[in-house]
Amino acid sequence: MSQQPIRRALISVYDKTGLEELAYGLAEAGVEIVSTGSTAARLTEVDVPVTAVEDVTGFPEVLGGRVKTLHPRVHAGLLADRADAGHRTTLEELGIGGFDLLVSNLYPFQETVAAGASLGECIEKIDIGGPAMIRAGAKNHSSVAVVVDPAGYDEVIEAVQSGGYELEQRKRLAAQAFAHTAAYDAAVATWFATTYAPDEVAVETGWPDFYAETGHRTATLRYGENPHQRAALYRGGGDAAGPGLAGAEQLHGKEMSYNNYVDADSALRAAFDFAEPCAAVIKHANPCGIAVGADIAEAHRKAHACDPLSAFGGVIATNRPVSVALAEQVAEIFTEVLVAPEYEAGAVEILTRKKNIRLLVVSPPDRAARSEERAISGGTLLQSADMVDAPGDVPSAWQLVAGPAADEALLADLAFAWRAVRAVKSNAILLAADRATVGVGMGQVNRVDAAQLAVTRAGDRVSGSVGASDAFFPFPDGLEVLTRAGVRAVVQPGGSVRDEAVVAAAEEAGITMYATGTRHFYH
Ligand SMILES: NC(=O)c1ncn([C@@H]2O[C@H](COP(=O)(O)O)[C@@H](O)[C@H]2O)c1NC=O
């Protein structure tokens, strides 16, 4: 029999959202309710008949709640397969009632850790009895329905009234239940490995001996990077309510594609590296323009001007609300995605004149809070995010290695170029003027070609521009491509064994060159 009537329910919930309505519905349908301590107290307060779990177990709730439901009378009731004659006989002989429904949610361990509670409080918020019950009921889904999310309470009432859940529904509920306890256990294990009981290597390096990433599917995508690839979006469990692209709200446009997400993420990374109003235009995860401006519309105008040809069909991110002026500009350009922290009144109406543009609202991503992951065959690489706060990222920490010191305006352009080059795939050379990119050489396998590409793209604008190189010049040749074309100042990490020759080339060309001591590869 696929449908399983609900006659007896065990309710043990920390989060009491929707509890009363659920209990009224169950009581009205004549379902017997068994509950733990404060869940039972709440139901009694609202006049719902309830049996205390202690009356079922014949054992008091003890040790400050550490032992409430951890009892054979509870677990046999959850684990007995009603289709198994032997199980039924055992329950009868022992006088144990079976449960048809378990409603439970767990102590808020993750929230307690996030709130900075003491280690002792965090330990106390590790739920033991709840996961044990949930896992028991979920294993025995042929007989028991397990509900772990208050959002499912309406469905519980519907099921009770219609004669119980179908087997397929109980299987799905069990799948959700195991996902719930798995994410919970992953959070506990991660906290032990990182904070409470890290091993020696973790203490020394910050990398725990255990790593778990759990997530919920929030979208299936039409396809992956190419039409023959399948793809979906999962939102990180630890990040569930957090900021970032995976939780962005889409206001308009077609469904986001896999490549849209990748490009929008690169665009956000670039735009939010700057404190001033900044716009980044991205294609294939590389910038075709980044600029800062007095306001966001000016920033976008400057970014777009870098390479209008490539900006066609691009993805734009801004680190400021989209103004009406910006909306008017973007509405004129074929744009796949615009992602921003907010849209000012009227901006969305202007942009939606374009049927296909995807408009996303995003809370600023907190990249520092997460390790960056990359799948490799058979494993995963983790690294801390490359932020713009490395020691050599502040111009005051740079070393002047050639030519005269830059004046304020030149230094501002160099500082802009140094930040912006981080958004360019290596090997990267970026040329800028007036705090806007004018030529980007990206993704080359040698630095000379990257320099040549940047110069070619900049065209006439190369003369008087400044250059940034994501890593040192291994030979003078790459730098010479820039100086011959008219670049007047360069910032680069330095540190090549041939630094002397590179500096000599800069001196000979009469340009200013700074060394940052910090590298920003981006692959
Ligand atoms: N120890 C136990 O036997 C036990 N059984 C259930 N719990 C949890 O206790 C909470 C409900 O308790 P109360 O009804 O007292 O608020 C639920 O989050 C449930 O997951 C337990 N608590 C922790 O492990």
The ligand as a MOL file (V3000), in Angstrom:
LIG
                    3D

  0  0  0     0  0            999 V3000
M  V30 BEGIN CTAB
M  V30 COUNTS 24 25 0 0 0
M  V30 BEGIN ATOM
M  V30 1 N 18.7880 14.7310 23.1460 0
M  V30 2 C 17.6640 14.3180 22.6500 0
M  V30 3 O 17.2520 13.2360 22.9250 0
M  V30 4 C 16.9080 15.1940 21.7460 0
M  V30 5 N 15.7980 14.8130 21.1160 0
M  V30 6 C 15.3580 15.8360 20.3690 0
M  V30 7 N 16.1990 16.8810 20.5060 0
M  V30 8 C 16.0570 18.1980 19.9050 0
M  V30 9 O 15.3680 18.9990 20.8170 0
M  V30 10 C 14.6730 20.0420 20.1310 0
M  V30 11 C 13.2870 20.1500 20.6720 0
M  V30 12 O 13.3110 20.2230 22.0550 0
M  V30 13 P 12.1900 21.0360 22.8050 0
M  V30 14 O 10.9130 20.4400 22.3720 0
M  V30 15 O 12.4860 20.8650 24.2430 0
M  V30 16 O 12.3350 22.4930 22.3770 0
M  V30 17 C 14.6970 19.6720 18.6690 0
M  V30 18 O 15.5500 20.5940 18.0350 0
M  V30 19 C 15.2700 18.2640 18.6400 0
M  V30 20 O 16.0590 18.0660 17.4940 0
M  V30 21 C 17.1800 16.5130 21.3480 0
M  V30 22 N 18.1790 17.3350 21.7300 0
M  V30 23 C 19.4740 17.2460 21.4280 0
M  V30 24 O 20.1560 16.3840 21.1360 0
M  V30 END ATOM
M  V30 BEGIN BOND
M  V30 1 1 1 2
M  V30 2 2 2 3
M  V30 3 1 2 4
M  V30 4 1 4 5
M  V30 5 2 4 21
M  V30 6 2 5 6
M  V30 7 1 6 7
M  V30 8 1 7 8
M  V30 9 1 7 21
M  V30 10 1 8 9
M  V30 11 1 8 19
M  V30 12 1 9 10
M  V30 13 1 10 11
M  V30 14 1 10 17
M  V30 15 1 11 12
M  V30 16 1 12 13
M  V30 17 2 13 14
M  V30 18 1 13 15
M  V30 19 1 13 16
M  V30 20 1 17 18
M  V30 21 1 17 19
M  V30 22 1 19 20
M  V30 23 1 21 22
M  V30 24 1 22 23
M  V30 25 2 23 24
M  V30 END BOND
M  V30 END CTAB
M  END
